[in-house]
Amino acid sequence: MKVTAEKAENSQVVLDVEMEPAEVEKYMEIAYRHVVQRTSVPGFRKGKAPRAILERHVGRGVLLEDAVEHLIPEACEKAIEEQKIEAIARPRYELVSVEPVHFKATVPTRPTITLCDHRALRVQAEAVNVTEEQVNEVVEQLRQQQAVFTPVERPVRYNDIITMTIAGCVGERQIVSEKDAPYRVMKDFDMPLPGFPEKLEGAVKGEQREFSLVFPKEHPAGEFRGQACDFKVTVTEVKEQELPELDDAFAKSLGMNVETVEALKDKVKSDLQRRAEANEKSKYEDAALDRLVECAQMDYPPVLLEDEIDRLVMREEENAKRQGKKLKDLLRAANKTEEQMREQLKPVAEKRLRRSLALGKLAEMEKIEAKGEEVSADIERLTRDAGDKKEEMTKFFGLPQVKASVASGTLTRKTMARLIDIVSGKAENGGPAEPAPGSAGAEAEKME
């Protein structure tokens, strides 16, 4: 076997392999045993025809095709070992010729990642400030939730709830037909079509209104985009919204463990502050990851991106399954092929991959590891609320593959904590801070 190896772009090595006739002969003999078992040769029982007669009957090319199918993977594996190549996935083969057997194999190898002076990276955090206006807006929403609606004898106003009989046609095709349908008349609401609530303002009980609205170009009902829908609507009842008084009795009635309006506003402000801080923390981590990726030079084989797309497709399949559907059916309904979906997922997959590679390099440079006791602690947190299934869950997380996945999440969390220390400047004031305990896989979602 003659082998030459040449480095190629994207962390790949191209092997050029030419087999010796004696090496091919071994596989031809194996191919003969395969082919003779499935071929009927006149004058011989199946599996008993001599090789020379079988070759004349089916042609030497049939045996060569079978031989090459088994020869190339084994020969390639041997060539990779001889050339001391650290392959991370199966090679991609290209048959150059059959006689002599000559093929090329593109072997994916470990990515090459180079970080800039990552300890000089800085990201400015944004201050979080909850305003009185935001608090009042939430309190008003709470009042809206507790509102009651009473029948009135007056024209329809915004925020009323009406009961209506509605019919809608596109051309001769009726697409809506409902009787006694409730509807909240809200300004700028775009259901069933933009402009619908505005057509009902001022209507009185018993009045029928006829009007046409056009389906927007981006409407989910693709077959009707740009077409007019003719509506006939009869208002059968009008109900007016009555908001509760904003007083201590209202605050108590909410079941939020507050006794006064002031206490209610304090609690709302505290909740808003906590959510805003969590949201800002997430945005800050995203910005830190983006800065790390920007400062990295990466060279990786295409198979890694394909693997990442595969993972996203699996996630889509799981999401479809949770809805009681199949992904292929959802794609068909959206008039989309799997290849089109994969192409749409590509930017997300590339972002996830580049973040993962950059974090992996950071962990290596900062000598961050997921220690056994840390992984065990994360598994304990993951099984803490399992109840009577805790023993079963603990066994599950003890499986090598599952435990390795948890360990990966632990490492990601620790590395993210170190990155935040660096970009915030805290790393200058001492060693890396210990990350706050949390779900082992939580920070892995930052790969999104």
Order of alpha helices (4+ residues) and beta strands (2+ residues): beta-beta-alpha-alpha-alpha-beta-beta-beta-alpha-beta-beta-beta-alpha-beta-beta-alpha-alpha-beta-alpha-alpha-alpha-alpha-alpha-alpha
